[in-house]
Amino acid sequence: MKKCNTSFVLSLLANIGFIIFIIVDFSFCFGKVYWLQWGLFLNFLIMVYFISLMFTFYEYVKGVCNKSFIGGLTLNISGFILYLMYTSSL
């Protein structure tokens, strides 16, 4: 079994969470009813995203440039775009 970088796994988790968050919020409008839980969930996703970004920059400083690093960097960029799309739609 190949070892995946933690930044790749965390960015994958954050992006899946962002996508589910956006779909559920626009479909069911849970943000208006359960705004405290919804805000805490969004803050958790943002925290996971920035931790994965921190690990990505750490791997960049170490000089690791493999497929998992490139995949994690791509997922971090797409997660940032998803976050900007969501916040601009509010």
HTML snippet that shows the backbone in 3Dmol.js (N, CA, C, O; Angstrom):
<script src="https://3Dmol.org/build/3Dmol-min.js"></script>
<div id="view" style="width:600px;height:400px;position:relative"></div>
<script>
const pdb = `
ATOM      1  N   MET A   1       0.840  -1.174   0.000  1.00  0.00           N
ATOM      2  CA  MET A   1       0.000   0.000   0.000  1.00  0.00           C
ATOM      3  C   MET A   1       0.889   1.241   0.000  1.00  0.00           C
ATOM      4  O   MET A   1       1.829   1.346   0.788  1.00  0.00           O
ATOM      5  N   LYS A   2       0.583   2.162  -0.878  1.00  0.00           N
ATOM      6  CA  LYS A   2       1.366   3.389  -0.973  1.00  0.00           C
ATOM      7  C   LYS A   2       0.972   4.355   0.132  1.00  0.00           C
ATOM      8  O   LYS A   2      -0.176   4.397   0.573  1.00  0.00           O
ATOM      9  N   LYS A   3       1.951   5.124   0.561  1.00  0.00           N
ATOM     10  CA  LYS A   3       1.710   6.120   1.600  1.00  0.00           C
ATOM     11  C   LYS A   3       1.301   7.434   0.947  1.00  0.00           C
ATOM     12  O   LYS A   3       2.002   7.945   0.073  1.00  0.00           O
ATOM     13  N   CYS A   4       0.165   7.977   1.374  1.00  0.00           N
ATOM     14  CA  CYS A   4      -0.296   9.275   0.870  1.00  0.00           C
ATOM     15  C   CYS A   4       0.151  10.366   1.829  1.00  0.00           C
ATOM     16  O   CYS A   4       0.278  10.141   3.032  1.00  0.00           O
ATOM     17  N   ASN A   5       0.382  11.525   1.291  1.00  0.00           N
ATOM     18  CA  ASN A   5       0.745  12.669   2.125  1.00  0.00           C
ATOM     19  C   ASN A   5      -0.469  13.129   2.918  1.00  0.00           C
ATOM     20  O   ASN A   5      -1.607  13.026   2.459  1.00  0.00           O
ATOM     21  N   THR A   6      -0.206  13.638   4.113  1.00  0.00           N
ATOM     22  CA  THR A   6      -1.303  14.112   4.955  1.00  0.00           C
ATOM     23  C   THR A   6      -1.981  15.328   4.338  1.00  0.00           C
ATOM     24  O   THR A   6      -3.181  15.534   4.520  1.00  0.00           O
ATOM     25  N   SER A   7      -1.217  16.131   3.610  1.00  0.00           N
ATOM     26  CA  SER A   7      -1.828  17.309   2.982  1.00  0.00           C
ATOM     27  C   SER A   7      -2.835  16.896   1.918  1.00  0.00           C
ATOM     28  O   SER A   7      -3.876  17.537   1.766  1.00  0.00           O
ATOM     29  N   PHE A   8      -2.534  15.831   1.181  1.00  0.00           N
ATOM     30  CA  PHE A   8      -3.456  15.352   0.152  1.00  0.00           C
ATOM     31  C   PHE A   8      -4.739  14.833   0.786  1.00  0.00           C
ATOM     32  O   PHE A   8      -5.833  15.136   0.311  1.00  0.00           O
ATOM     33  N   VAL A   9      -4.612  14.059   1.849  1.00  0.00           N
ATOM     34  CA  VAL A   9      -5.793  13.488   2.507  1.00  0.00           C
ATOM     35  C   VAL A   9      -6.644  14.588   3.138  1.00  0.00           C
ATOM     36  O   VAL A   9      -7.870  14.565   3.026  1.00  0.00           O
ATOM     37  N   LEU A  10      -5.999  15.554   3.803  1.00  0.00           N
ATOM     38  CA  LEU A  10      -6.752  16.644   4.429  1.00  0.00           C
ATOM     39  C   LEU A  10      -7.420  17.546   3.397  1.00  0.00           C
ATOM     40  O   LEU A  10      -8.552  17.986   3.599  1.00  0.00           O
ATOM     41  N   SER A  11      -6.732  17.824   2.296  1.00  0.00           N
ATOM     42  CA  SER A  11      -7.355  18.667   1.272  1.00  0.00           C
ATOM     43  C   SER A  11      -8.494  17.932   0.578  1.00  0.00           C
ATOM     44  O   SER A  11      -9.486  18.552   0.196  1.00  0.00           O
ATOM     45  N   LEU A  12      -8.364  16.616   0.411  1.00  0.00           N
ATOM     46  CA  LEU A  12      -9.464  15.832  -0.147  1.00  0.00           C
ATOM     47  C   LEU A  12     -10.666  15.859   0.792  1.00  0.00           C
ATOM     48  O   LEU A  12     -11.802  16.007   0.341  1.00  0.00           O
ATOM     49  N   LEU A  13     -10.426  15.717   2.085  1.00  0.00           N
ATOM     50  CA  LEU A  13     -11.503  15.776   3.070  1.00  0.00           C
ATOM     51  C   LEU A  13     -12.161  17.151   3.090  1.00  0.00           C
ATOM     52  O   LEU A  13     -13.386  17.253   3.155  1.00  0.00           O
ATOM     53  N   ALA A  14     -11.357  18.202   3.035  1.00  0.00           N
ATOM     54  CA  ALA A  14     -11.909  19.559   3.055  1.00  0.00           C
ATOM     55  C   ALA A  14     -12.721  19.843   1.800  1.00  0.00           C
ATOM     56  O   ALA A  14     -13.780  20.465   1.888  1.00  0.00           O
ATOM     57  N   ASN A  15     -12.255  19.405   0.638  1.00  0.00           N
ATOM     58  CA  ASN A  15     -12.990  19.660  -0.600  1.00  0.00           C
ATOM     59  C   ASN A  15     -14.294  18.886  -0.648  1.00  0.00           C
ATOM     60  O   ASN A  15     -15.309  19.420  -1.097  1.00  0.00           O
ATOM     61  N   ILE A  16     -14.289  17.640  -0.194  1.00  0.00           N
ATOM     62  CA  ILE A  16     -15.535  16.870  -0.144  1.00  0.00           C
ATOM     63  C   ILE A  16     -16.513  17.540   0.817  1.00  0.00           C
ATOM     64  O   ILE A  16     -17.710  17.620   0.539  1.00  0.00           O
ATOM     65  N   GLY A  17     -16.000  18.022   1.950  1.00  0.00           N
ATOM     66  CA  GLY A  17     -16.852  18.733   2.902  1.00  0.00           C
ATOM     67  C   GLY A  17     -17.412  20.023   2.333  1.00  0.00           C
ATOM     68  O   GLY A  17     -18.585  20.335   2.542  1.00  0.00           O
ATOM     69  N   PHE A  18     -16.572  20.792   1.603  1.00  0.00           N
ATOM     70  CA  PHE A  18     -17.053  22.022   0.977  1.00  0.00           C
ATOM     71  C   PHE A  18     -18.154  21.729  -0.042  1.00  0.00           C
ATOM     72  O   PHE A  18     -19.157  22.440  -0.096  1.00  0.00           O
ATOM     73  N   ILE A  19     -17.969  20.693  -0.838  1.00  0.00           N
ATOM     74  CA  ILE A  19     -18.965  20.357  -1.865  1.00  0.00           C
ATOM     75  C   ILE A  19     -20.281  19.937  -1.214  1.00  0.00           C
ATOM     76  O   ILE A  19     -21.350  20.385  -1.629  1.00  0.00           O
ATOM     77  N   ILE A  20     -20.205  19.077  -0.195  1.00  0.00           N
ATOM     78  CA  ILE A  20     -21.422  18.661   0.507  1.00  0.00           C
ATOM     79  C   ILE A  20     -22.078  19.856   1.187  1.00  0.00           C
ATOM     80  O   ILE A  20     -23.301  19.991   1.168  1.00  0.00           O
ATOM     81  N   PHE A  21     -21.268  20.720   1.786  1.00  0.00           N
ATOM     82  CA  PHE A  21     -21.770  21.913   2.457  1.00  0.00           C
ATOM     83  C   PHE A  21     -22.524  22.806   1.485  1.00  0.00           C
ATOM     84  O   PHE A  21     -23.616  23.277   1.802  1.00  0.00           O
ATOM     85  N   ILE A  22     -21.963  23.043   0.315  1.00  0.00           N
ATOM     86  CA  ILE A  22     -22.593  23.919  -0.675  1.00  0.00           C
ATOM     87  C   ILE A  22     -23.883  23.306  -1.206  1.00  0.00           C
ATOM     88  O   ILE A  22     -24.892  24.001  -1.332  1.00  0.00           O
ATOM     89  N   ILE A  23     -23.861  22.022  -1.517  1.00  0.00           N
ATOM     90  CA  ILE A  23     -25.052  21.362  -2.060  1.00  0.00           C
ATOM     91  C   ILE A  23     -26.188  21.367  -1.039  1.00  0.00           C
ATOM     92  O   ILE A  23     -27.326  21.691  -1.379  1.00  0.00           O
ATOM     93  N   VAL A  24     -25.884  21.010   0.207  1.00  0.00           N
ATOM     94  CA  VAL A  24     -26.927  20.955   1.233  1.00  0.00           C
ATOM     95  C   VAL A  24     -27.447  22.353   1.552  1.00  0.00           C
ATOM     96  O   VAL A  24     -28.647  22.531   1.758  1.00  0.00           O
ATOM     97  N   ASP A  25     -26.562  23.343   1.595  1.00  0.00           N
ATOM     98  CA  ASP A  25     -27.003  24.697   1.930  1.00  0.00           C
ATOM     99  C   ASP A  25     -27.899  25.276   0.843  1.00  0.00           C
ATOM    100  O   ASP A  25     -28.911  25.905   1.153  1.00  0.00           O
ATOM    101  N   PHE A  26     -27.549  25.077  -0.413  1.00  0.00           N
ATOM    102  CA  PHE A  26     -28.375  25.626  -1.483  1.00  0.00           C
ATOM    103  C   PHE A  26     -29.640  24.809  -1.721  1.00  0.00           C
ATOM    104  O   PHE A  26     -30.639  25.352  -2.194  1.00  0.00           O
ATOM    105  N   SER A  27     -29.620  23.520  -1.406  1.00  0.00           N
ATOM    106  CA  SER A  27     -30.795  22.684  -1.644  1.00  0.00           C
ATOM    107  C   SER A  27     -31.821  22.791  -0.519  1.00  0.00           C
ATOM    108  O   SER A  27     -33.016  22.928  -0.779  1.00  0.00           O
ATOM    109  N   PHE A  28     -31.358  22.729   0.728  1.00  0.00           N
ATOM    110  CA  PHE A  28     -32.278  22.634   1.852  1.00  0.00           C
ATOM    111  C   PHE A  28     -32.307  23.869   2.736  1.00  0.00           C
ATOM    112  O   PHE A  28     -33.162  23.957   3.617  1.00  0.00           O
ATOM    113  N   CYS A  29     -31.422  24.811   2.542  1.00  0.00           N
ATOM    114  CA  CYS A  29     -31.346  26.057   3.331  1.00  0.00           C
ATOM    115  C   CYS A  29     -31.247  25.776   4.826  1.00  0.00           C
ATOM    116  O   CYS A  29     -31.938  26.409   5.624  1.00  0.00           O
ATOM    117  N   PHE A  30     -30.388  24.827   5.212  1.00  0.00           N
ATOM    118  CA  PHE A  30     -30.186  24.525   6.623  1.00  0.00           C
ATOM    119  C   PHE A  30     -29.517  25.668   7.363  1.00  0.00           C
ATOM    120  O   PHE A  30     -29.632  25.765   8.584  1.00  0.00           O
ATOM    121  N   GLY A  31     -28.825  26.529   6.647  1.00  0.00           N
ATOM    122  CA  GLY A  31     -28.108  27.624   7.279  1.00  0.00           C
ATOM    123  C   GLY A  31     -29.018  28.597   7.990  1.00  0.00           C
ATOM    124  O   GLY A  31     -28.608  29.240   8.957  1.00  0.00           O
ATOM    125  N   LYS A  32     -30.247  28.715   7.525  1.00  0.00           N
ATOM    126  CA  LYS A  32     -31.185  29.638   8.154  1.00  0.00           C
ATOM    127  C   LYS A  32     -31.796  29.047   9.424  1.00  0.00           C
ATOM    128  O   LYS A  32     -32.152  29.782  10.345  1.00  0.00           O
ATOM    129  N   VAL A  33     -31.917  27.720   9.471  1.00  0.00           N
ATOM    130  CA  VAL A  33     -32.554  27.073  10.614  1.00  0.00           C
ATOM    131  C   VAL A  33     -31.525  26.730  11.696  1.00  0.00           C
ATOM    132  O   VAL A  33     -31.698  27.082  12.863  1.00  0.00           O
ATOM    133  N   TYR A  34     -30.466  26.047  11.296  1.00  0.00           N
ATOM    134  CA  TYR A  34     -29.438  25.614  12.239  1.00  0.00           C
ATOM    135  C   TYR A  34     -28.166  26.427  12.004  1.00  0.00           C
ATOM    136  O   TYR A  34     -27.124  25.867  11.665  1.00  0.00           O
ATOM    137  N   TRP A  35     -28.249  27.728  12.181  1.00  0.00           N
ATOM    138  CA  TRP A  35     -27.151  28.598  11.787  1.00  0.00           C
ATOM    139  C   TRP A  35     -25.918  28.411  12.659  1.00  0.00           C
ATOM    140  O   TRP A  35     -24.798  28.563  12.172  1.00  0.00           O
ATOM    141  N   LEU A  36     -26.099  28.080  13.955  1.00  0.00           N
ATOM    142  CA  LEU A  36     -24.941  27.904  14.826  1.00  0.00           C
ATOM    143  C   LEU A  36     -24.162  26.644  14.453  1.00  0.00           C
ATOM    144  O   LEU A  36     -22.939  26.687  14.323  1.00  0.00           O
ATOM    145  N   GLN A  37     -24.866  25.520  14.282  1.00  0.00           N
ATOM    146  CA  GLN A  37     -24.202  24.281  13.898  1.00  0.00           C
ATOM    147  C   GLN A  37     -23.592  24.402  12.503  1.00  0.00           C
ATOM    148  O   GLN A  37     -22.510  23.878  12.236  1.00  0.00           O
ATOM    149  N   TRP A  38     -24.297  25.092  11.631  1.00  0.00           N
ATOM    150  CA  TRP A  38     -23.824  25.258  10.259  1.00  0.00           C
ATOM    151  C   TRP A  38     -22.546  26.093  10.232  1.00  0.00           C
ATOM    152  O   TRP A  38     -21.614  25.790   9.487  1.00  0.00           O
ATOM    153  N   GLY A  39     -22.509  27.144  11.050  1.00  0.00           N
ATOM    154  CA  GLY A  39     -21.316  27.976  11.128  1.00  0.00           C
ATOM    155  C   GLY A  39     -20.140  27.238  11.743  1.00  0.00           C
ATOM    156  O   GLY A  39     -19.002  27.405  11.305  1.00  0.00           O
ATOM    157  N   LEU A  40     -20.408  26.415  12.765  1.00  0.00           N
ATOM    158  CA  LEU A  40     -19.337  25.618  13.361  1.00  0.00           C
ATOM    159  C   LEU A  40     -18.790  24.599  12.370  1.00  0.00           C
ATOM    160  O   LEU A  40     -17.583  24.361  12.328  1.00  0.00           O
ATOM    161  N   PHE A  41     -19.670  23.997  11.571  1.00  0.00           N
ATOM    162  CA  PHE A  41     -19.225  23.045  10.553  1.00  0.00           C
ATOM    163  C   PHE A  41     -18.379  23.741   9.493  1.00  0.00           C
ATOM    164  O   PHE A  41     -17.367  23.196   9.053  1.00  0.00           O
ATOM    165  N   LEU A  42     -18.784  24.936   9.082  1.00  0.00           N
ATOM    166  CA  LEU A  42     -17.997  25.689   8.104  1.00  0.00           C
ATOM    167  C   LEU A  42     -16.640  26.075   8.686  1.00  0.00           C
ATOM    168  O   LEU A  42     -15.626  25.996   7.991  1.00  0.00           O
ATOM    169  N   ASN A  43     -16.608  26.492   9.950  1.00  0.00           N
ATOM    170  CA  ASN A  43     -15.326  26.820  10.580  1.00  0.00           C
ATOM    171  C   ASN A  43     -14.423  25.602  10.696  1.00  0.00           C
ATOM    172  O   ASN A  43     -13.207  25.719  10.544  1.00  0.00           O
ATOM    173  N   PHE A  44     -15.005  24.424  10.965  1.00  0.00           N
ATOM    174  CA  PHE A  44     -14.219  23.194  11.004  1.00  0.00           C
ATOM    175  C   PHE A  44     -13.619  22.892   9.635  1.00  0.00           C
ATOM    176  O   PHE A  44     -12.450  22.519   9.536  1.00  0.00           O
ATOM    177  N   LEU A  45     -14.420  23.053   8.576  1.00  0.00           N
ATOM    178  CA  LEU A  45     -13.907  22.802   7.228  1.00  0.00           C
ATOM    179  C   LEU A  45     -12.801  23.782   6.856  1.00  0.00           C
ATOM    180  O   LEU A  45     -11.816  23.400   6.224  1.00  0.00           O
ATOM    181  N   ILE A  46     -12.961  25.034   7.244  1.00  0.00           N
ATOM    182  CA  ILE A  46     -11.927  26.031   6.961  1.00  0.00           C
ATOM    183  C   ILE A  46     -10.650  25.696   7.726  1.00  0.00           C
ATOM    184  O   ILE A  46      -9.549  25.857   7.200  1.00  0.00           O
ATOM    185  N   MET A  47     -10.795  25.228   8.971  1.00  0.00           N
ATOM    186  CA  MET A  47      -9.624  24.845   9.753  1.00  0.00           C
ATOM    187  C   MET A  47      -8.897  23.664   9.109  1.00  0.00           C
ATOM    188  O   MET A  47      -7.670  23.674   9.015  1.00  0.00           O
ATOM    189  N   VAL A  48      -9.640  22.647   8.665  1.00  0.00           N
ATOM    190  CA  VAL A  48      -9.029  21.497   7.992  1.00  0.00           C
ATOM    191  C   VAL A  48      -8.351  21.940   6.702  1.00  0.00           C
ATOM    192  O   VAL A  48      -7.273  21.452   6.362  1.00  0.00           O
ATOM    193  N   TYR A  49      -8.984  22.866   5.986  1.00  0.00           N
ATOM    194  CA  TYR A  49      -8.401  23.367   4.744  1.00  0.00           C
ATOM    195  C   TYR A  49      -7.068  24.067   4.998  1.00  0.00           C
ATOM    196  O   TYR A  49      -6.095  23.812   4.289  1.00  0.00           O
ATOM    197  N   PHE A  50      -7.011  24.938   5.994  1.00  0.00           N
ATOM    198  CA  PHE A  50      -5.769  25.664   6.246  1.00  0.00           C
ATOM    199  C   PHE A  50      -4.684  24.775   6.847  1.00  0.00           C
ATOM    200  O   PHE A  50      -3.499  25.029   6.632  1.00  0.00           O
ATOM    201  N   ILE A  51      -5.063  23.743   7.592  1.00  0.00           N
ATOM    202  CA  ILE A  51      -4.061  22.784   8.064  1.00  0.00           C
ATOM    203  C   ILE A  51      -3.473  22.029   6.882  1.00  0.00           C
ATOM    204  O   ILE A  51      -2.264  21.800   6.837  1.00  0.00           O
ATOM    205  N   SER A  52      -4.312  21.637   5.922  1.00  0.00           N
ATOM    206  CA  SER A  52      -3.786  20.955   4.734  1.00  0.00           C
ATOM    207  C   SER A  52      -2.912  21.891   3.911  1.00  0.00           C
ATOM    208  O   SER A  52      -1.917  21.458   3.328  1.00  0.00           O
ATOM    209  N   LEU A  53      -3.273  23.168   3.859  1.00  0.00           N
ATOM    210  CA  LEU A  53      -2.441  24.146   3.160  1.00  0.00           C
ATOM    211  C   LEU A  53      -1.091  24.306   3.858  1.00  0.00           C
ATOM    212  O   LEU A  53      -0.059  24.446   3.201  1.00  0.00           O
ATOM    213  N   MET A  54      -1.104  24.285   5.186  1.00  0.00           N
ATOM    214  CA  MET A  54       0.141  24.376   5.939  1.00  0.00           C
ATOM    215  C   MET A  54       1.035  23.166   5.666  1.00  0.00           C
ATOM    216  O   MET A  54       2.243  23.320   5.486  1.00  0.00           O
ATOM    217  N   PHE A  55       0.454  21.965   5.632  1.00  0.00           N
ATOM    218  CA  PHE A  55       1.228  20.767   5.316  1.00  0.00           C
ATOM    219  C   PHE A  55       1.755  20.808   3.880  1.00  0.00           C
ATOM    220  O   PHE A  55       2.857  20.329   3.611  1.00  0.00           O
ATOM    221  N   THR A  56       0.981  21.375   2.965  1.00  0.00           N
ATOM    222  CA  THR A  56       1.441  21.491   1.580  1.00  0.00           C
ATOM    223  C   THR A  56       2.659  22.398   1.492  1.00  0.00           C
ATOM    224  O   THR A  56       3.629  22.069   0.809  1.00  0.00           O
ATOM    225  N   PHE A  57       2.618  23.531   2.172  1.00  0.00           N
ATOM    226  CA  PHE A  57       3.778  24.429   2.163  1.00  0.00           C
ATOM    227  C   PHE A  57       4.975  23.804   2.872  1.00  0.00           C
ATOM    228  O   PHE A  57       6.116  24.050   2.480  1.00  0.00           O
ATOM    229  N   TYR A  58       4.738  23.004   3.905  1.00  0.00           N
ATOM    230  CA  TYR A  58       5.829  22.306   4.584  1.00  0.00           C
ATOM    231  C   TYR A  58       6.497  21.306   3.640  1.00  0.00           C
ATOM    232  O   TYR A  58       7.723  21.197   3.613  1.00  0.00           O
ATOM    233  N   GLU A  59       5.685  20.573   2.864  1.00  0.00           N
ATOM    234  CA  GLU A  59       6.254  19.637   1.898  1.00  0.00           C
ATOM    235  C   GLU A  59       7.010  20.367   0.798  1.00  0.00           C
ATOM    236  O   GLU A  59       8.012  19.862   0.289  1.00  0.00           O
ATOM    237  N   TYR A  60       6.535  21.552   0.429  1.00  0.00           N
ATOM    238  CA  TYR A  60       7.232  22.351  -0.576  1.00  0.00           C
ATOM    239  C   TYR A  60       8.599  22.797  -0.063  1.00  0.00           C
ATOM    240  O   TYR A  60       9.580  22.777  -0.805  1.00  0.00           O
ATOM    241  N   VAL A  61       8.661  23.197   1.202  1.00  0.00           N
ATOM    242  CA  VAL A  61       9.932  23.624   1.791  1.00  0.00           C
ATOM    243  C   VAL A  61      10.889  22.442   1.915  1.00  0.00           C
ATOM    244  O   VAL A  61      12.096  22.600   1.730  1.00  0.00           O
ATOM    245  N   LYS A  62      10.354  21.248   2.228  1.00  0.00           N
ATOM    246  CA  LYS A  62      11.198  20.058   2.317  1.00  0.00           C
ATOM    247  C   LYS A  62      11.740  19.642   0.957  1.00  0.00           C
ATOM    248  O   LYS A  62      12.740  18.928   0.883  1.00  0.00           O
ATOM    249  N   GLY A  63      11.105  20.070  -0.100  1.00  0.00           N
ATOM    250  CA  GLY A  63      11.557  19.714  -1.435  1.00  0.00           C
ATOM    251  C   GLY A  63      10.880  18.490  -2.013  1.00  0.00           C
ATOM    252  O   GLY A  63      11.345  17.932  -3.007  1.00  0.00           O
ATOM    253  N   VAL A  64       9.792  18.068  -1.404  1.00  0.00           N
ATOM    254  CA  VAL A  64       9.052  16.911  -1.908  1.00  0.00           C
ATOM    255  C   VAL A  64       8.179  17.368  -3.062  1.00  0.00           C
ATOM    256  O   VAL A  64       7.308  18.220  -2.887  1.00  0.00           O
ATOM    257  N   CYS A  65       8.405  16.812  -4.227  1.00  0.00           N
ATOM    258  CA  CYS A  65       7.593  17.185  -5.392  1.00  0.00           C
ATOM    259  C   CYS A  65       7.195  15.905  -6.122  1.00  0.00           C
ATOM    260  O   CYS A  65       7.751  15.580  -7.171  1.00  0.00           O
ATOM    261  N   ASN A  66       6.229  15.186  -5.560  1.00  0.00           N
ATOM    262  CA  ASN A  66       5.742  13.964  -6.187  1.00  0.00           C
ATOM    263  C   ASN A  66       4.276  14.140  -6.578  1.00  0.00           C
ATOM    264  O   ASN A  66       3.722  15.235  -6.472  1.00  0.00           O
ATOM    265  N   LYS A  67       3.664  13.066  -7.024  1.00  0.00           N
ATOM    266  CA  LYS A  67       2.277  13.155  -7.496  1.00  0.00           C
ATOM    267  C   LYS A  67       1.311  13.532  -6.378  1.00  0.00           C
ATOM    268  O   LYS A  67       0.344  14.259  -6.606  1.00  0.00           O
ATOM    269  N   SER A  68       1.572  13.044  -5.182  1.00  0.00           N
ATOM    270  CA  SER A  68       0.694  13.366  -4.065  1.00  0.00           C
ATOM    271  C   SER A  68       0.782  14.845  -3.698  1.00  0.00           C
ATOM    272  O   SER A  68      -0.225  15.451  -3.330  1.00  0.00           O
ATOM    273  N   PHE A  69       1.975  15.431  -3.796  1.00  0.00           N
ATOM    274  CA  PHE A  69       2.138  16.862  -3.526  1.00  0.00           C
ATOM    275  C   PHE A  69       1.401  17.689  -4.565  1.00  0.00           C
ATOM    276  O   PHE A  69       0.713  18.651  -4.220  1.00  0.00           O
ATOM    277  N   ILE A  70       1.537  17.325  -5.832  1.00  0.00           N
ATOM    278  CA  ILE A  70       0.863  18.069  -6.904  1.00  0.00           C
ATOM    279  C   ILE A  70      -0.650  17.915  -6.785  1.00  0.00           C
ATOM    280  O   ILE A  70      -1.390  18.875  -7.000  1.00  0.00           O
ATOM    281  N   GLY A  71      -1.114  16.713  -6.443  1.00  0.00           N
ATOM    282  CA  GLY A  71      -2.548  16.503  -6.237  1.00  0.00           C
ATOM    283  C   GLY A  71      -3.080  17.298  -5.064  1.00  0.00           C
ATOM    284  O   GLY A  71      -4.164  17.875  -5.147  1.00  0.00           O
ATOM    285  N   GLY A  72      -2.327  17.337  -3.961  1.00  0.00           N
ATOM    286  CA  GLY A  72      -2.740  18.122  -2.803  1.00  0.00           C
ATOM    287  C   GLY A  72      -2.772  19.606  -3.099  1.00  0.00           C
ATOM    288  O   GLY A  72      -3.675  20.314  -2.653  1.00  0.00           O
ATOM    289  N   LEU A  73      -1.785  20.084  -3.853  1.00  0.00           N
ATOM    290  CA  LEU A  73      -1.757  21.500  -4.223  1.00  0.00           C
ATOM    291  C   LEU A  73      -2.937  21.846  -5.129  1.00  0.00           C
ATOM    292  O   LEU A  73      -3.557  22.897  -4.970  1.00  0.00           O
ATOM    293  N   THR A  74      -3.244  20.970  -6.072  1.00  0.00           N
ATOM    294  CA  THR A  74      -4.387  21.191  -6.958  1.00  0.00           C
ATOM    295  C   THR A  74      -5.699  21.191  -6.173  1.00  0.00           C
ATOM    296  O   THR A  74      -6.572  22.023  -6.416  1.00  0.00           O
ATOM    297  N   LEU A  75      -5.832  20.257  -5.232  1.00  0.00           N
ATOM    298  CA  LEU A  75      -7.042  20.220  -4.408  1.00  0.00           C
ATOM    299  C   LEU A  75      -7.150  21.444  -3.513  1.00  0.00           C
ATOM    300  O   LEU A  75      -8.254  21.935  -3.276  1.00  0.00           O
ATOM    301  N   ASN A  76      -6.026  21.947  -3.013  1.00  0.00           N
ATOM    302  CA  ASN A  76      -6.065  23.164  -2.197  1.00  0.00           C
ATOM    303  C   ASN A  76      -6.502  24.363  -3.018  1.00  0.00           C
ATOM    304  O   ASN A  76      -7.272  25.193  -2.535  1.00  0.00           O
ATOM    305  N   ILE A  77      -6.029  24.465  -4.238  1.00  0.00           N
ATOM    306  CA  ILE A  77      -6.441  25.574  -5.104  1.00  0.00           C
ATOM    307  C   ILE A  77      -7.925  25.467  -5.437  1.00  0.00           C
ATOM    308  O   ILE A  77      -8.640  26.469  -5.412  1.00  0.00           O
ATOM    309  N   SER A  78      -8.394  24.253  -5.750  1.00  0.00           N
ATOM    310  CA  SER A  78      -9.818  24.091  -6.059  1.00  0.00           C
ATOM    311  C   SER A  78     -10.684  24.329  -4.822  1.00  0.00           C
ATOM    312  O   SER A  78     -11.796  24.843  -4.942  1.00  0.00           O
ATOM    313  N   GLY A  79     -10.194  23.964  -3.637  1.00  0.00           N
ATOM    314  CA  GLY A  79     -10.929  24.251  -2.407  1.00  0.00           C
ATOM    315  C   GLY A  79     -11.035  25.738  -2.143  1.00  0.00           C
ATOM    316  O   GLY A  79     -12.067  26.214  -1.670  1.00  0.00           O
ATOM    317  N   PHE A  80      -9.974  26.480  -2.444  1.00  0.00           N
ATOM    318  CA  PHE A  80     -10.018  27.933  -2.287  1.00  0.00           C
ATOM    319  C   PHE A  80     -11.028  28.546  -3.247  1.00  0.00           C
ATOM    320  O   PHE A  80     -11.747  29.477  -2.883  1.00  0.00           O
ATOM    321  N   ILE A  81     -11.086  28.031  -4.471  1.00  0.00           N
ATOM    322  CA  ILE A  81     -12.058  28.524  -5.452  1.00  0.00           C
ATOM    323  C   ILE A  81     -13.482  28.207  -4.990  1.00  0.00           C
ATOM    324  O   ILE A  81     -14.371  29.049  -5.111  1.00  0.00           O
ATOM    325  N   LEU A  82     -13.705  26.994  -4.459  1.00  0.00           N
ATOM    326  CA  LEU A  82     -15.032  26.638  -3.940  1.00  0.00           C
ATOM    327  C   LEU A  82     -15.431  27.547  -2.783  1.00  0.00           C
ATOM    328  O   LEU A  82     -16.579  27.983  -2.700  1.00  0.00           O
ATOM    329  N   TYR A  83     -14.491  27.830  -1.895  1.00  0.00           N
ATOM    330  CA  TYR A  83     -14.789  28.703  -0.764  1.00  0.00           C
ATOM    331  C   TYR A  83     -15.125  30.113  -1.235  1.00  0.00           C
ATOM    332  O   TYR A  83     -16.057  30.729  -0.717  1.00  0.00           O
ATOM    333  N   LEU A  84     -14.389  30.630  -2.202  1.00  0.00           N
ATOM    334  CA  LEU A  84     -14.683  31.962  -2.729  1.00  0.00           C
ATOM    335  C   LEU A  84     -16.033  32.001  -3.432  1.00  0.00           C
ATOM    336  O   LEU A  84     -16.767  32.983  -3.317  1.00  0.00           O
ATOM    337  N   MET A  85     -16.366  30.930  -4.164  1.00  0.00           N
ATOM    338  CA  MET A  85     -17.670  30.877  -4.823  1.00  0.00           C
ATOM    339  C   MET A  85     -18.795  30.881  -3.790  1.00  0.00           C
ATOM    340  O   MET A  85     -19.810  31.551  -3.979  1.00  0.00           O
ATOM    341  N   TYR A  86     -18.616  30.135  -2.699  1.00  0.00           N
ATOM    342  CA  TYR A  86     -19.667  30.074  -1.678  1.00  0.00           C
ATOM    343  C   TYR A  86     -19.816  31.410  -0.965  1.00  0.00           C
ATOM    344  O   TYR A  86     -20.935  31.890  -0.787  1.00  0.00           O
ATOM    345  N   THR A  87     -18.710  32.015  -0.556  1.00  0.00           N
ATOM    346  CA  THR A  87     -18.816  33.271   0.186  1.00  0.00           C
ATOM    347  C   THR A  87     -19.294  34.419  -0.692  1.00  0.00           C
ATOM    348  O   THR A  87     -19.925  35.350  -0.192  1.00  0.00           O
ATOM    349  N   SER A  88     -19.010  34.373  -1.982  1.00  0.00           N
ATOM    350  CA  SER A  88     -19.502  35.446  -2.851  1.00  0.00           C
ATOM    351  C   SER A  88     -20.987  35.289  -3.151  1.00  0.00           C
ATOM    352  O   SER A  88     -21.628  36.249  -3.579  1.00  0.00           O
ATOM    353  N   SER A  89     -21.548  34.098  -2.936  1.00  0.00           N
ATOM    354  CA  SER A  89     -22.974  33.898  -3.198  1.00  0.00           C
ATOM    355  C   SER A  89     -23.835  34.251  -1.991  1.00  0.00           C
ATOM    356  O   SER A  89     -25.062  34.226  -2.092  1.00  0.00           O
ATOM    357  N   LEU A  90     -23.232  34.576  -0.861  1.00  0.00           N
ATOM    358  CA  LEU A  90     -24.019  34.896   0.339  1.00  0.00           C
ATOM    359  C   LEU A  90     -24.629  36.259   0.262  1.00  0.00           C
ATOM    360  O   LEU A  90     -25.320  36.680   1.190  1.00  0.00           O
TER     361      LEU A  90
END
`;
const viewer = $3Dmol.createViewer("view");
viewer.addModel(pdb, "pdb");
viewer.setStyle({}, {cartoon: {color: "spectrum"}});
viewer.zoomTo();
viewer.render();
</script>
